[in-house]
Amino acid sequence: MESRNVSVAIDRPDDEVYAFAADPANLPLWAAGLGSSIELVDGRWTAKTSAGSVVVEFLPSNDFGILDHVVTLPTGERVLNPLRVIGYRNHSEVVFTVNRRPGMTDEEFESDAAAVAADLATLKRLLEQRPESPDPVRG
């Protein structure tokens, strides 16, 4: 199995990045690959894509910055998407592992990696444009 890590540095604390990225309602704002809308249907987050409806399931919230999620495609295929938010003081790195699925051409794999890079760039732009949260220590 071939994979590639695609990452972006974000000038925001990891807890802010994690909270924003972990909220499925925010996915249409930054994850174009999952379509332009998502809704909670019968307890499952369902997104409309050009290929049909997909279900997105995140791991439970955790203190380790792990945002792995499984996307169930219209065909029933389940695709694991490893995603991490790593904190460095007041900055973060977001790392998405793009896995090459069986039968994927080189062009499709490159296209997937490029789409993830574009999504992470959008996430960076959105988060860095937001007003900073007050520092609870300094007020």
Stockholm file with secondary structure:
# STOCKHOLM 1.0

chainA/1-139         MESRNVSVAIDRPDDEVYAFAADPANLPLWAAGLGSSIELVDGRWTAKTSAGSVVVEFLPSNDFGILDHVVTLPTGERVLNPLRVIGYRNHSEVVFTVNRRPGMTDEEFESDAAAVAADLATLKRLLEQRPESPDPVRG
#=GR chainA/1-139 SS CCEEEEEEEESSCHHHHHHHHHCGGGHHHHCGGGCSEEEEETTEEEEEETTEEEEEEECCCCSSCBCCEEEECTTSCEEEECEEEEEETTEEEEEEEEECCTTCCHHHHHHHHHHHHHHHHHHHHHHHHSCCCCCTTTC
#=GC SS_cons         CCEEEEEEEESSCHHHHHHHHHCGGGHHHHCGGGCSEEEEETTEEEEEETTEEEEEEECCCCSSCBCCEEEECTTSCEEEECEEEEEETTEEEEEEEEECCTTCCHHHHHHHHHHHHHHHHHHHHHHHHSCCCCCTTTC
//
